[in-house]
Amino acid sequence: MNPNNLKSIQIRGLGVWLITLLLLFGLGSILPDWFIELSGVLIGLILIAPVAGFFGLRWWLNRNLVQGSCPVCAAPVSAFKSNEVQCQSCGEKLAVEDRAFVRPTPPGTVDVEVVSSQAIDD
């Protein structure tokens, strides 16, 4: 027998699952009931935790992620609540207020819009 040839002792496909089930049934017959119940609970948690985590993360993102447009250049912007963010397009610093983006200005600042002379001539 060639020691480098491991194909003779490898188990593939359905055989792995059959051996696993046989081992579980064998251990189930000799282990105490509380251990078997604990194993079932742990397996259930392992299966349910990713699903619950996925929906929990989606719920948290829907509550805390704000998506909108920059009030200066109208580029799309995303940020978390109560955070300041910088617009990737124009570089303007923006704050989130009432699930909308605004320019943070100190008190007493007057914000004006520029009207070009072409619009007046027309």
One Martini backbone bead per residue (centre of mass of N, CA, C, O) as a GRO file, in nm:
protein
  122
    1MET     BB    1   0.096   0.035   0.022
    2ASN     BB    2   0.051   0.371  -0.030
    3PRO     BB    3   0.102   0.647   0.185
    4ASN     BB    4   0.009   0.880  -0.034
    5ASN     BB    5  -0.267   0.721  -0.048
    6LEU     BB    6  -0.582   0.865   0.079
    7LYS     BB    7  -0.844   0.758  -0.071
    8SER     BB    8  -0.914   0.507   0.112
    9ILE     BB    9  -0.984   0.710   0.385
   10GLN     BB   10  -1.181   0.885   0.245
   11ILE     BB   11  -1.471   1.084   0.307
   12ARG     BB   12  -1.760   1.150   0.105
   13GLY     BB   13  -2.036   1.329   0.132
   14LEU     BB   14  -2.274   1.130   0.267
   15GLY     BB   15  -2.082   0.985   0.470
   16VAL     BB   16  -2.038   1.218   0.669
   17TRP     BB   17  -2.337   1.244   0.762
   18LEU     BB   18  -2.375   0.954   0.860
   19ILE     BB   19  -2.152   0.956   1.076
   20THR     BB   20  -2.260   1.196   1.236
   21LEU     BB   21  -2.535   1.069   1.309
   22LEU     BB   22  -2.423   0.819   1.452
   23LEU     BB   23  -2.271   0.976   1.670
   24LEU     BB   24  -2.515   1.125   1.787
   25PHE     BB   25  -2.680   0.872   1.862
   26GLY     BB   26  -2.463   0.750   2.043
   27LEU     BB   27  -2.437   0.991   2.242
   28GLY     BB   28  -2.745   1.003   2.314
   29SER     BB   29  -2.742   0.721   2.473
   30ILE     BB   30  -2.505   0.819   2.701
   31LEU     BB   31  -2.608   1.090   2.759
   32PRO     BB   32  -2.749   1.327   2.914
   33ASP     BB   33  -3.033   1.512   2.875
   34TRP     BB   34  -2.921   1.801   2.929
   35PHE     BB   35  -2.704   1.790   2.704
   36ILE     BB   36  -2.894   1.752   2.466
   37GLU     BB   37  -3.064   2.008   2.510
   38LEU     BB   38  -2.828   2.208   2.497
   39SER     BB   39  -2.747   2.136   2.208
   40GLY     BB   40  -3.015   2.222   2.077
   41VAL     BB   41  -3.002   2.518   2.165
   42LEU     BB   42  -2.731   2.588   2.030
   43ILE     BB   43  -2.815   2.518   1.742
   44GLY     BB   44  -3.051   2.717   1.732
   45LEU     BB   45  -2.879   2.973   1.780
   46ILE     BB   46  -2.694   2.939   1.533
   47LEU     BB   47  -2.939   2.963   1.328
   48ILE     BB   48  -3.083   3.239   1.439
   49ALA     BB   49  -2.872   3.470   1.479
   50PRO     BB   50  -2.826   3.571   1.183
   51VAL     BB   51  -3.117   3.655   1.129
   52ALA     BB   52  -3.152   3.852   1.366
   53GLY     BB   53  -2.906   4.029   1.292
   54PHE     BB   54  -3.003   4.125   1.018
   55PHE     BB   55  -3.273   4.261   1.111
   56GLY     BB   56  -3.140   4.442   1.328
   57LEU     BB   57  -2.954   4.602   1.137
   58ARG     BB   58  -3.175   4.716   0.954
   59TRP     BB   59  -3.329   4.867   1.175
   60TRP     BB   60  -3.092   5.048   1.268
   61LEU     BB   61  -3.038   5.182   0.992
   62ASN     BB   62  -3.324   5.307   0.951
   63ARG     BB   63  -3.290   5.493   1.215
   64ASN     BB   64  -2.968   5.618   1.157
   65LEU     BB   65  -2.985   5.659   0.849
   66VAL     BB   66  -2.909   5.932   0.630
   67GLN     BB   67  -3.067   6.035   0.324
   68GLY     BB   68  -2.955   6.276   0.071
   69SER     BB   69  -2.895   6.614  -0.013
   70CYS     BB   70  -2.713   6.867  -0.096
   71PRO     BB   71  -2.773   7.212  -0.050
   72VAL     BB   72  -2.551   7.307  -0.265
   73CYS     BB   73  -2.519   7.052  -0.507
   74ALA     BB   74  -2.718   6.787  -0.495
   75ALA     BB   75  -2.570   6.558  -0.375
   76PRO     BB   76  -2.539   6.257  -0.257
   77VAL     BB   77  -2.602   6.175   0.099
   78SER     BB   78  -2.453   5.998   0.384
   79ALA     BB   79  -2.557   5.952   0.737
   80PHE     BB   80  -2.552   5.978   1.066
   81LYS     BB   81  -2.686   6.065   1.327
   82SER     BB   82  -2.536   6.330   1.483
   83ASN     BB   83  -2.353   6.405   1.228
   84GLU     BB   84  -2.085   6.514   1.056
   85VAL     BB   85  -2.042   6.598   0.706
   86GLN     BB   86  -1.877   6.567   0.393
   87CYS     BB   87  -1.898   6.654   0.086
   88GLN     BB   88  -1.779   6.487  -0.200
   89SER     BB   89  -1.819   6.719  -0.412
   90CYS     BB   90  -1.781   7.023  -0.249
   91GLY     BB   91  -1.690   7.012   0.079
   92GLU     BB   92  -1.926   7.058   0.257
   93LYS     BB   93  -2.044   7.107   0.566
   94LEU     BB   94  -2.270   6.880   0.738
   95ALA     BB   95  -2.585   6.851   0.899
   96VAL     BB   96  -2.820   6.677   1.104
   97GLU     BB   97  -3.175   6.767   1.064
   98ASP     BB   98  -3.455   6.610   1.054
   99ARG     BB   99  -3.351   6.412   0.823
  100ALA     BB  100  -3.153   6.650   0.721
  101PHE     BB  101  -2.949   6.863   0.535
  102VAL     BB  102  -2.728   7.114   0.674
  103ARG     BB  103  -2.577   7.413   0.729
  104PRO     BB  104  -2.344   7.503   0.956
  105THR     BB  105  -2.415   7.796   1.146
  106PRO     BB  106  -2.371   8.063   1.304
  107PRO     BB  107  -2.505   8.286   1.487
  108GLY     BB  108  -2.612   8.553   1.265
  109THR     BB  109  -2.615   8.423   0.993
  110VAL     BB  110  -2.644   8.511   0.652
  111ASP     BB  111  -2.818   8.350   0.392
  112VAL     BB  112  -2.745   8.364   0.047
  113GLU     BB  113  -2.842   8.405  -0.291
  114VAL     BB  114  -2.726   8.388  -0.610
  115VAL     BB  115  -2.769   8.614  -0.885
  116SER     BB  116  -2.746   8.630  -1.203
  117SER     BB  117  -2.732   8.851  -1.472
  118GLN     BB  118  -2.883   8.675  -1.680
  119ALA     BB  119  -3.155   8.653  -1.525
  120ILE     BB  120  -3.221   8.960  -1.539
  121ASP     BB  121  -3.213   9.011  -1.855
  122ASP     BB  122  -3.453   8.801  -1.924
   0.00000   0.00000   0.00000
